[in-house]
Amino acid sequence: MSKRATATVFCTVVQYFAWNYLLEIQNEWLNSELLLILDNNAVFSGPCKNRILFQIQGTLVAPWDYRSLGNSGFWILFQKVSRLTVSGGTVDGRGAGFWACRRTGSNCPYGTRSITFLWCNNIVVSGLTSIKSQLSHFAVARCNHLRIQNVRIIAPSNSPNTDGVNVQDSTGITISRSIIRTGDDCIAIGPNTKNVWIERIGCGPGHGISIGSLGNGLNENGVQK
């Protein structure tokens, strides 16, 4: 076995049962590499009293049937978690089937973002590779003090709506030292977002770094430094 794929969570507050999704992962052999397949939407919920390390060694893979993830909008969701570090490994969204459905105009599901952070604080994402997400690779909403660094985000140039990082309603976001090659925005900064720092990003193919879409709501807050 050339690589060992594990997902390890350290948290002394074991009563938060949402983390038990890790126990339901199935194994699949491919080219002598052990892949871990998350067949359903996974929700990892807090709060948790101590620091959390979510470490991936190997690859987490979405199911072959893109319809099995439904219309929730997310594949892996972290919500109401503080002091979390997500480190290493690869996340493969297997988005090709979903993109093909969208191109044909068929009755397609909404699609999923590979990793979503919602109502989270003090988060670090480092050394992770995200490939072929159905929609955005990383979605950040209602978060404070989140840092994404040294990541690789890859999707074909003709893959629709595959933003690298999509941020809105958040404060204190840093994105640095990363390579983002997608079919849509490398980084999209949405409404009610403040104090965003972006540096040393290799962007392209893709639509660059954008601010928007803004103005969809009558009382919508804009983007601030």
N, C-alpha and C positions, 0 to 999 in steps of 0.2 A: 504494500500500500504506500503510494508515493506521498500522499498527504493525509493528514488526520483532520476530520471536520468535526468540530465540537462547538457548542454554544454554551458558555459558562456564565452563570450569574452568581455574584456574591452579594448576599443580602441577609442580614441576621434576622430580619423581621419576616419569618417564613409564613405568616398567616395570610399574606397577600396572594391568593390562589391564582390570580391571572397569570403568574409566571409559570404555571404548570403546563402551558403550551409547549414548553421545551421538552416535556416528557412524551409528547405525542408525535414527535418528528419521526419520519420514516427514512430508511436508508436506501440508496440506489447506487449501484456500481456503474461507473462509466470511465473508460480509459484508465483503469487502475486507480481512480480517485474516488474517495468516499464523499458523496454529496448528501446533504440533508434537505429533505423536501418538506416544506411547510405547505400542506395541502389546503389549508383554510386561512382565513384572516386571523391574524394573531394580535391580541391586545395585551400589552404589558402595562398594568395600572399601578400607580402609587396611591398614597404616599408610602415611602419607606424611610425609616429613621436614619439609616446609615448610607454611606456611599455605595454605589452600585457599579460593578464592572460587567458589561455585556461584551464578551470577547468571542470573536468568530475566528476559527482556524479551519480553513477550507471554504466551502461554498454553501450558502443557503439558496435553495432553488424554489421558484414558484411552480405550481402544478402545470402539467402540459395543457390541460383544458382551461383556457383563460376564463371561461364562463363560470367556473367553480368558485371564483372569488366574488361573484355577485356584483351588486351595485353599491357597496359600502363606500367606495372611493379610496380605500386603503388596503394594503397587504399587511404590513407590519406597523403597528401603532404603539407609540409610547405616550401615555397621558398621565398628567398630574404626578410626574416623577421629577425629583430634584437630585442634584449631584450624581448624575449618570455619565459614565464614559462608555461609548460604543467604539470598539477597537478592532482593527484588522479584518482579514478575510474578504470574501466576495459575496455580493447579493445579486442574484440573477433573476430578473423579473419575467423572463421568457415572453417578451412582449410581441413577438413577430406575428403570432396568430391574431392577436387583438388588432394590431395595425392593419393587417390584411382585411379584417372584418370592416374596419372603419373606411378603408378605401373603396370597398364594394358597396357601401351604403346599406348594408344589411341591418337587421335588428340586433345591434350590438349592445352589450352591457355598458355601463358608464365608464368602466375602466378603473384601475387602481394606481395609486402612488406607491412606490416601493417602501419607503420609510417615512412615517409622519410623526412629528413631535407636536403635541397639543397640550397647552397649559403646563409646560415644563420649565424648570429653572436650573441654571448652572449645569449646562450640558456640554460635553466635549465629544465630537466625532472625529476620529483620527485613524489614518492608515487603511481606510475602507475603500473597496472598489465596488461600484454599482453599475451593472450592465443591463441593457435592454428592458428598462422599466416600461410598463404599459403607458403610464403618463409620467408625471414628474418623478424624478428619482428621490429627492428629498423635499418634503413639505414641512414648513415651520409656521405655526400659528399660535398666537397668544402665549408666546414664550419670552423669557427674560434671560439674558446672558447665556447665549448659545454660541459655541465655536465649532466650525467645521474646518479641518486642516488636513493637508497631505492626503487628499482623497482623489480617486480617479472615477470619473463618471462618463460612461461610454454608451452611445446608441447610434444607429445609422443616421446619416444626414437627412434621409427621407422619412424618418419616423415621426409621426405627428404628435405635437403637444408633449414632447419628452423634455420639459425643462430640467436643467440640472438641479438647481436649488430654487424653490419658490417660497418667499417669505412674506407674511403679512401679519398685522396686528401684534407685532413683536418689538422688543427693545433690547439693544445691546447685542447685536449679531455680528460675528466676525467670520469671514470666509477667506482662507488664505492658502497659498502654496499648493494649489490643486490644478488638475487637468480636467477640463470639461469639454466633451465632444458629443453633441446631441443634435437632434433635429429641430430644436426650438431654442428658447432663451437659455444661455448658459446660467444666468442668474436673473430671476425676476423679483423685483421688490414691489410689493403691493401696498394698499392703503394702511394707514395707521401704524407705520413702521418708523422707528426712531433709532438713531445711533448705530448705523450700519458701517462696518469697516471691511473693505475688500482690497486684497493685495496679492500680487504674484499669482495671478490666475492665467493659465493657458487655455484660451477659449477659442473653439472652432474645430470642426464646422459647427454652425449654430447661428443664432440671431443676436449674439452678443449679450451685453448686460443691459437690462431694461428696467424702467420705472413705470409701472402700470400693470393692469388697466386701472385707471382712476376715474372717478365721477359716476360710477354706477348707482350710488346712493345719494339722496338729497342732503344728508348730514354726515357725509363721509369725511374722515380725517385723511390728510395727505401723507406724504413722506417727509420726514425731517432728518436733518443731519444728526 
